[in-house]
Amino acid sequence: MRPHTYTVPKPLLPVAGKPVLSHVIDPLTFLEPEEMIFVIGHLGDQIEEFVKKQYKFPVSFVRQQELLGLGFAIYLALKVVKPGPLLVVLGDTIAKTDYKEFVKSDRNVIGLKAVKDPRRFGVAVIDNGRIIALEEKPQNPKSDLALIGLYYFPDSEVLKLHLGKLVEMGKKTSGEIQLTDALEFMLGAGELFKPFIIDGWYDCGKRETILETNRLLLEEMNAFNDYPGSIIVPPVHISPSARIEQSIIGPYVTVADGAQVHKSIIRDSIIGRKSVIEHSLLEQSLVGEKAVVRGSFDRLNIGSSTEIG
């Protein structure tokens, strides 16, 4: 997601009308969590400021100084987690599912989704309604069911024990401490894991996938404002504070707060906060916060405060 993540953390990038992180958090509020713990790193102060401003439930923030993988990030969080049930959710993927059903089990639960190329993911092997094996990015996968970054543990202390062993051993896969390796330790110790197939899963980790996610989520929306002198081709999401003049917007466009679009055609793109687009034709583009684009006819991927034209 560079150059955007030089100045804005990935979970705060806009998609379908709000930051990725809001798509992640909003459905979790219905669980009435006792506390949410955020593991933050680069530009983490922005995430802390956003969460405290937008949400009222109890929160804690754990700063990750070393980028040693998902397993290590969760290991750090577990140092401040109270014993009891724990839901783990990644901050750059959006899952559409029944969360109340997901956390109902007295067993460990892993969210899964069938994918075309399971070699890119951790993969689960299922037999008789339970997970019997896990593989991290296998070259010859035994299943197409990918771990999509959603986990439930009825007893956080068990996970803490096995992640601690992993860190103490210094065991790494692909140079990182992997959560999947700790889950394999748990399986070997007799812990039971229940598979839970996720209805919708949207990846926001790369330029191509965040644009695809923007398209899919916009298809679920149907509201947009009328802009005299411009043509709006739904589905789109245009912030009420954005200004659109003599332009064609859509389909599949998100225009964030305070952005200005003048005499331009934009489709299949995300336009960041307070950016300015003039006399341009953009398609499959990501335009960062406060960027200025003038007279461009291209597919752009530009970060915050960049000026083109």
C-alpha positions, 0 to 999 in steps of 0.5 A, a space after each residue: 500500500 505504499 506510498 499511502 502508508 508512509 503517512 497514513 496507517 493502512 487501517 485508516 485508508 478510506 474504502 466505501 465511505 469510511 476507514 477500513 478500521 471502522 468496517 472492522 470495529 463497527 460490527 464488533 460493538 454489538 458484542 459489547 466487548 469488555 475491552 478492545 486492545 489495539 496493537 499499533 506500530 508505525 503511525 500508531 498515534 493516528 489509530 489511537 487518536 481515531 479510535 478514542 475520538 470515534 468510539 466510547 468503549 474501553 480501549 488499550 493500545 500496545 505498541 509493537 517496536 519490532 515487526 516480527 509477525 502476527 504471532 508476536 503482535 498477539 503475544 504482546 497484546 496477551 500481556 495485558 489481556 485479562 484471562 477469559 474469552 478472546 476474539 482476535 481480528 486483523 485490522 486490514 481485512 473486513 469480515 462479514 459474518 454473524 459475530 454473535 454466532 462466531 463467539 458462541 462456542 466453548 471451543 476455539 474457532 477459526 474463520 475460514 474462506 475458500 480461496 483460489 490460491 491457498 499457497 498465499 495463506 495459512 490453510 486449515 484441513 477439516 475432518 468430521 466438523 473439526 480442524 485437524 491440521 494447519 499449514 502456513 503458506 504451503 506449496 502443496 496445500 491439502 485444502 483450499 480453506 484459508 485462515 482469514 484473520 478471525 479467531 476466537 479462544 474461550 480461554 486466552 490463557 491457553 493461547 498465551 501459553 503456546 505463543 509464549 513457548 513459540 517466542 521462547 524457542 525463537 521459532 520463525 516461519 518465513 522470518 516471522 513468529 506465526 500465529 499458525 505455528 502456535 495454533 499447531 502447538 495447541 492442536 498437538 496438545 489436544 486443543 479442539 478447533 471448530 471451523 467457521 466459514 465466513 460469508 464475506 471476506 474483503 482484503 485491504 492489504 494491496 492496491 488491487 485488493 482495496 479497490 476490489 473491496 471498494 467495489 464489492 462494498 459499494 454494491 451493498 450501498 445505494 445512497 448518494 447525493 445529487 450534484 447539479 451539473 454533474 453525472 453520478 453513476 452508482 454505486 458510489 459513496 461521496 462524502 457530504 463534505 466533498 465538492 463535485 463540480 461538472 464531473 462524471 463520478 462512478 461507478 465504484 468511486 469513494 470520495 472522502 471528506 473534504 475532497 474536491 473534484 472539478 471537470 473530471 471523470 473518475 471511475 473505480 477509484 478511491 479519492 482521499 480526504 481533502 484531495 483536489 482533482 481537476 481536469 482529469 480522467 482517473 480509473 483504478 486509482 488511489 489518491 491520498 489525503 490532500 493530494 492534488 491532481 491536475 490534467 492527468 489521464 492515468 491510473 494513479 497510486 499517489 500518497 498524501 500531499 502529492 501534486 501531479 500536473 
